[in-house]
Amino acid sequence: MTSNYQHLRKAEHGGRGAGEVFANQRPFLDFSVNLNPCAPVLDYHLPKERIIRYPDDDYSELKDVIARHHGRKPEEICVGNGSVEVIRTLCHTYIKPGTTAMIPAHTFSEYALSAKLAGADITHTMGAQADITFFCNPDNPSGILTPRTEIIEKLNRISKYGGIFCVDEAFIDLADPAQQVSDIVHPSLFVLRSLTKSFSMAGVRFGYGIGDASLIAAMEVMRPPWSVNAFAESMAIQAFQRYTELDDARTYISKERERICRRGRELGLTPTPASANFVMFKTGCNASSLTNKMRQLGVLIRDCSSFGLASNIRVAVMKREENDILLEALEKCLH
């Protein structure tokens, strides 16, 4: 039997720490995944009655909480098992064979994979009149934040020819929430969000989308039932009650990011002007080789070769003492 997708490969991701620990039976510091080092502490306990019964597949309470947070309506909210499932659902709902998807050349690989799985033709030409345009803000892997005014300009341009503009704001809460566009009601705008990074709960798997009610209704038909489990639903509702606690985290991340960049420059690396909880460095050498050397020292960093950037690495901002270990390991590997 042959598959329609045999010519495709799974997208590459960071966050391989659990697999490394299992395979090598030794701890690793994982700077390849971008989580909040100062995340609010949530209650991980769940009553037994929540475990033994199915979740509400309409997710009425959860959507109401999300809608209030963003100043939107519950019918403008969709949910999923991580933001990747929301991307897949969006693509399989909206895209048909022959649809054109504009995706920047060096960005999160799930956009292109999800679009291809749905039958889209991919273009990397910025400003192309595509049926659907993906844009990550702040960008992954560079961490560069595009101002809200520029996002709105892009939206207005895309809407003139009837396209959908998907803005991924997975990291914006740890950068500058004032630049988000999730409050804008527009038929051409779809905003992708995640709690994974801001609340450091990658294992929970929860993401959501905000968009036009008619598109959301169609996505809810496409979404598999009970895609958000009871534990993830409970954690998400808690997280929205603790959002103000992210203020201190942003301040801490900004200071540590600048310290990492400053030391990186001293080591001969060139950092991006990042605003997120991570930064990309141009190394001037083979990123895969450097990544392997760091791995031998028990430090995992993101090789940006999968983004088409063969001499770049991406590192997360973690606790100060952990960042010190990262910088010491980089010094050993670069000199």
Secondary structure as the mmCIF struct_conf table of DSSP 4:
data_model
#
loop_
_struct_conf.conf_type_id
_struct_conf.id
_struct_conf.beg_label_comp_id
_struct_conf.beg_label_asym_id
_struct_conf.beg_label_seq_id
_struct_conf.end_label_comp_id
_struct_conf.end_label_asym_id
_struct_conf.end_label_seq_id
TURN_TY1_P TURN_TY1_P1 ASN A 4 HIS A 7
HELX_LH_PP_P HELX_LH_PP_P1 LYS A 10 GLU A 12
BEND BEND1 GLY A 14 GLY A 14
HELX_RH_AL_P HELX_RH_AL_P1 GLY A 17 ASN A 24
BEND BEND2 GLN A 25 ARG A 26
STRN STRN1 LEU A 29 ASP A 30
BEND BEND3 SER A 32 VAL A 33
TURN_TY1_P TURN_TY1_P2 PRO A 37 CYS A 38
HELX_LH_PP_P HELX_LH_PP_P2 ALA A 39 ASP A 43
HELX_RH_AL_P HELX_RH_AL_P2 LYS A 48 ILE A 52
BEND BEND4 ARG A 53 ARG A 53
TURN_TY1_P TURN_TY1_P3 ASP A 57 ASP A 58
HELX_RH_AL_P HELX_RH_AL_P3 SER A 60 HIS A 70
TURN_TY1_P TURN_TY1_P4 GLY A 71 GLY A 71
HELX_RH_3T_P HELX_RH_3T_P1 PRO A 74 GLU A 76
STRN STRN2 ILE A 77 GLY A 80
BEND BEND5 ASN A 81 GLY A 82
HELX_RH_AL_P HELX_RH_AL_P4 SER A 83 TYR A 94
TURN_TY1_P TURN_TY1_P5 PRO A 97 GLY A 98
STRN STRN3 THR A 100 MET A 102
BEND BEND6 ALA A 105 THR A 107
TURN_TY1_P TURN_TY1_P6 SER A 109 SER A 109
HELX_RH_AL_P HELX_RH_AL_P5 GLU A 110 LEU A 117
TURN_TY1_P TURN_TY1_P7 ALA A 118 GLY A 119
HELX_LH_PP_P HELX_LH_PP_P3 ALA A 120 ALA A 120
STRN STRN4 ASP A 121 THR A 123
TURN_TY1_P TURN_TY1_P8 MET A 126 GLY A 127
BEND BEND7 ASP A 131 ASP A 131
STRN STRN5 ILE A 132 CYS A 136
BEND BEND8 ASN A 137 PRO A 138
TURN_TY1_P TURN_TY1_P9 ASN A 140 SER A 142
HELX_LH_PP_P HELX_LH_PP_P4 ILE A 144 PRO A 147
HELX_RH_AL_P HELX_RH_AL_P6 ARG A 148 LYS A 160
TURN_TY1_P TURN_TY1_P10 TYR A 161 GLY A 162
STRN STRN6 ILE A 164 ASP A 168
TURN_TY1_P TURN_TY1_P11 ALA A 170 PHE A 171
HELX_RH_3T_P HELX_RH_3T_P2 ILE A 172 LEU A 174
TURN_TY1_P TURN_TY1_P12 ALA A 175 ALA A 175
HELX_RH_3T_P HELX_RH_3T_P3 PRO A 177 GLN A 179
TURN_TY1_P TURN_TY1_P13 SER A 182 ASP A 183
TURN_TY1_P TURN_TY1_P14 PRO A 187 SER A 188
STRN STRN7 LEU A 189 SER A 194
BEND BEND9 LEU A 195 LEU A 195
TURN_TY1_P TURN_TY1_P15 THR A 196 SER A 200
TURN_TY1_P TURN_TY1_P16 ALA A 202 VAL A 204
STRN STRN8 GLY A 207 ILE A 210
HELX_RH_AL_P HELX_RH_AL_P7 ALA A 213 MET A 222
BEND BEND10 ARG A 223 ARG A 223
HELX_LH_PP_P HELX_LH_PP_P5 PRO A 224 PRO A 224
TURN_TY1_P TURN_TY1_P17 PRO A 225 TRP A 226
BEND BEND11 VAL A 228 VAL A 228
HELX_RH_AL_P HELX_RH_AL_P8 ALA A 230 PHE A 240
TURN_TY1_P TURN_TY1_P18 GLN A 241 GLN A 241
BEND BEND12 ARG A 242 ARG A 242
HELX_RH_3T_P HELX_RH_3T_P4 TYR A 243 GLU A 245
HELX_RH_AL_P HELX_RH_AL_P9 LEU A 246 GLU A 266
TURN_TY1_P TURN_TY1_P19 LEU A 267 GLY A 268
STRN STRN9 THR A 270 PRO A 271
BEND BEND13 ALA A 276 ASN A 277
STRN STRN10 PHE A 278 LYS A 282
BEND BEND14 GLY A 284 CYS A 285
HELX_RH_AL_P HELX_RH_AL_P10 ALA A 287 GLN A 296
TURN_TY1_P TURN_TY1_P20 LEU A 297 GLY A 298
STRN STRN11 VAL A 299 LEU A 300
STRN STRN12 ARG A 302 ASP A 303
HELX_RH_3T_P HELX_RH_3T_P5 CYS A 304 PHE A 307
TURN_TY1_P TURN_TY1_P21 GLY A 308 GLY A 308
TURN_TY1_P TURN_TY1_P22 ALA A 310 SER A 311
STRN STRN13 ASN A 312 ALA A 316
HELX_RH_AL_P HELX_RH_AL_P11 ARG A 320 LEU A 334
#
